[in-house]
């Protein structure tokens, strides 16, 4: 199974990136092909609201670094999203990524994907992991993907106080989530 990873981790060794890497490690151990889309390093335009994707029932017409993603998305079985929290919500890079999924609904606002895709997510915040104030923002963000047939398969919120040691609970959970990805 193909697993796509969309990650916006601007700092090497960031908490979100460490956890996403552990998910990818689990997915690879399960025999899956993992393809990384390093959103923080890609030249990606924002949605232009041209609506061609819906009126002509096609993928996004913007020609940028995200162009191959639409084909990969139609062929994959899972997507891992790794997003740091800036100003109480996923970073601007990841908001742009989310908005570009506008093209994944047809003219009747029905999902274009012909199969469910599992969705794993990692959100990192400076506040303690137990801090609930941002959870609604993460759910709002994931809602965009859910409406396109991406189905929650697990989510991890990493706090500034989280133990990210190799034998820590979060890293074990991340590995197991990646390892547990199976085709629908």
Secondary structure as UniProt FT lines:
FT   STRAND          2..8
FT   TURN            12..13
FT   HELIX           15..29
FT   TURN            30..31
FT   STRAND          33..38
FT   HELIX           39..41
FT   HELIX           52..55
FT   TURN            56..57
FT   TURN            65..66
FT   HELIX           67..75
FT   STRAND          78..86
FT   TURN            87..88
FT   STRAND          89..90
FT   HELIX           92..99
FT   HELIX           100..104
FT   TURN            107..108
FT   STRAND          117..124
FT   TURN            129..130
FT   TURN            133..134
FT   HELIX           135..146
FT   TURN            147..149
FT   STRAND          150..158
FT   TURN            160..161
FT   TURN            166..167
FT   HELIX           169..179
//
